[in-house]
Amino acid sequence: MDYQFLIDTYETERIKVLSTWSTFKDEDLATRPHPNDKRGRNALEQMIHQCMGENKWFTGMLGIDVGAPPLPEMETRIEFIKRYAEDSEKRTKALTEKDNDWWAEEVKFFGFDKSRAWIVTRRIAHTAHHRGQQTMLLRMLGRDIYSTYGPTADTGGLQPNNALTIYPYSDIDTLIKEEVAGGNSKTPLPGPGEKPCTERPE
């Protein structure tokens, strides 16, 4: 199948989303990037936006309905993690069952005709965009940031300095189990080390 790389990429994106959500603390959810500016989504709104938006794209454009409400009954951090983990796993399975013709077929994308492969690519980019906003919010909150694409300052600094790619948990099942238990067993982070962790530290 020619489009397996998109399924693989979507699978890694769901892990990155859930890893980022696991790094927030419950008390972080209402904090905005700027306390007096409501234009910036808080972490709770980011979770809502991810779940609602992805559900709309998959049901409306891709014809994949996981048969579940997009939002959890209780809008807590752990319930959003569970909801998105379950729904995105079902979406991954549904994508694996599609053939090349399905991926190449053009359907409506906000009034334009685009292939389903193009739409999934755009969905992945959209998710990564919002995850970037969330990692900036984590930094503003003083939280550690695990890998999203390669190393971060907390996983060892810059890649040329042999910094590592580190996720908080080895897999999604472990993530959910440990976060339900309190989230105190994340993979330890080495920190930036002695070398500069940004390109222009001065």
Protein Blocks (a to p, Z undefined) as FASTA:
>chain_A
ZZlmmmmmmmmmmmmmmmmmmmpcfklmmpcfblklckbccfklmmmmmmmmmmmmmmmm
nopaehiafbdfblcfklmmmmmmmmmmmmmmmmmmpcfklmmpccdeehiacdfklmmm
mmmmmmmmmmmmmmmmmmmnopacddfehcdfknnpafklopacddfbfbfklmmmmmmn
nopacccdebjbjbdfbfblZZ
